[in-house]
Amino acid sequence: MYRRSQSCRRSWNKSQERLFKQWCNCICHWIKSSK
């Protein structure tokens, strides 16, 4: 049970990381275009 929750957390972190990177790119692009 503990191991399963760990792997679940790991995959959640991976998707969060992907979203965060996309968000960063969006912000970067927005800042560049606003200048």
C-alpha positions as CSV (number, residue, x, y, z in Angstrom):
1,M,0.0,0.0,0.0
2,Y,2.8,2.4,0.9
3,R,4.7,1.6,-2.2
4,R,1.6,2.2,-4.4
5,S,1.0,5.6,-2.8
6,Q,4.7,6.5,-3.5
7,S,4.5,5.7,-7.2
8,C,1.2,7.6,-7.4
9,R,2.8,10.6,-5.9
10,R,5.7,10.3,-8.3
11,S,3.5,10.2,-11.4
12,W,1.5,13.2,-9.9
13,N,4.7,15.1,-9.6
14,K,5.6,14.3,-13.2
15,S,2.4,15.7,-14.5
16,Q,2.7,18.7,-12.2
17,E,6.2,19.4,-13.5
18,R,4.9,19.2,-17.1
19,L,2.2,21.7,-16.3
20,F,4.6,24.0,-14.5
21,K,6.9,24.0,-17.5
22,Q,4.1,24.8,-19.8
23,W,3.0,27.6,-17.5
24,C,6.6,29.0,-17.3
25,N,6.8,29.0,-21.1
26,C,3.5,30.8,-21.3
27,I,4.6,33.5,-18.8
28,C,8.0,33.8,-20.6
29,H,6.2,34.3,-23.9
30,W,3.8,36.8,-22.4
31,I,6.6,38.8,-20.9
32,K,8.5,38.9,-24.2
33,S,5.5,40.0,-26.2
34,S,4.5,42.6,-23.7
35,K,7.8,44.4,-24.0
